[in-house]
């Protein structure tokens, strides 16, 4: 569960950052992109019940998304996932280095301190800065998990948890994107690449090619992209086999 909550937090941070970036760009009028953002936010539990769709009201949707970052009662928010991550890590604290545990505590405390006493009044600019800093701290955490832990069964369970969540999130995001025709327009194409954290890889490999086949090659079947569905599934299977 420590692995699962690590990945869930990263996924939520990435999705909210992408959504807020859309509202400050010329892509905010793309109906397909707004539909996709709404569906993903709802499915990931980042919005309270009754929040309007992005297509209905950009401003209210944005405010709901920002306020929901720290909402632990009505949303499975970034704040909720961070707290759950620290709680899961506390159960195996003896397996973590002091530096690893300190990074976890600092990530949670800094996130909650950023919004101040009234999280419902946090601005979009503050939320974006907080998410950017949280993303950087999470990158350090996952780096510690990848490079500084022994490859025993405990680490394999951690990795299994992360890859279960990654496969579920990315497969769901791509399914929704295809379902609403998002890949047929430039804004949607770029948004999917960004959510998969594969923009640089795509440009390096395919340069100016913008075909759906090129996207599938990188995000579904690539043997070298750690965000590709086949790579994640293969890695997950490898970890599971080692547990037998």
Helices and strands as residue ranges (DSSP letters): H 2-23, G 26-29, H 31-43, H 58-67, G 68-70, H 78-90, G 93-95, H 98-114, G 119-121, H 124-147, H 153-179, G 182-184, H 186-195, H 199-206, H 212-216, I 217-221, H 229-242
